[in-house]
Amino acid sequence: MRIFMVAGAGVSAESGLGTFRDKNDSGIWARFDPMKLATPEAFARDPLEVHAFYNARRRKLITASPNAAHLPLPDSRPRWPKAEAS
């Protein structure tokens, strides 16, 4: 049996990581133009800008901590011995 777990972006929001869209219209795409950062054309036009944007997001991962929604995920592994984290 293979089990695949998926969580939405809102799960990480509680850890302080911004979501691209949110119900209060204050997500990342409310502040940045996705056409300039999240398309193949944007990357072809200015790869340094695209990399800078995503590198800034990755830097936030260093200080983020798991929240209550993340904690059950690794705890599920003993129940399914062949489970792999990715």
Secondary structure as the mmCIF struct_conf table of DSSP 4:
data_model
#
loop_
_struct_conf.conf_type_id
_struct_conf.id
_struct_conf.beg_label_comp_id
_struct_conf.beg_label_asym_id
_struct_conf.beg_label_seq_id
_struct_conf.end_label_comp_id
_struct_conf.end_label_asym_id
_struct_conf.end_label_seq_id
HELX_RH_AL_P HELX_RH_AL_P1 ALA A 9 ALA A 13
TURN_TY1_P TURN_TY1_P1 GLU A 14 GLY A 16
HELX_LH_PP_P HELX_LH_PP_P1 LEU A 17 THR A 19
BEND BEND1 PHE A 20 ARG A 21
TURN_TY1_P TURN_TY1_P2 LYS A 23 ASN A 24
BEND BEND2 ASP A 25 ASP A 25
BEND BEND3 GLY A 27 GLY A 27
HELX_RH_AL_P HELX_RH_AL_P2 ILE A 28 ARG A 31
BEND BEND4 PHE A 32 PHE A 32
HELX_RH_AL_P HELX_RH_AL_P3 PRO A 34 LEU A 37
BEND BEND5 ALA A 38 THR A 39
HELX_RH_AL_P HELX_RH_AL_P4 PRO A 40 ARG A 45
HELX_RH_AL_P HELX_RH_AL_P5 PRO A 47 THR A 63
TURN_TY1_P TURN_TY1_P3 ALA A 68 LEU A 71
HELX_RH_AL_P HELX_RH_AL_P6 PRO A 72 ASP A 75
TURN_TY1_P TURN_TY1_P4 SER A 76 SER A 76
HELX_RH_3T_P HELX_RH_3T_P1 ARG A 77 ARG A 79
BEND BEND6 TRP A 80 TRP A 80
TURN_TY1_P TURN_TY1_P5 PRO A 81 LYS A 82
#
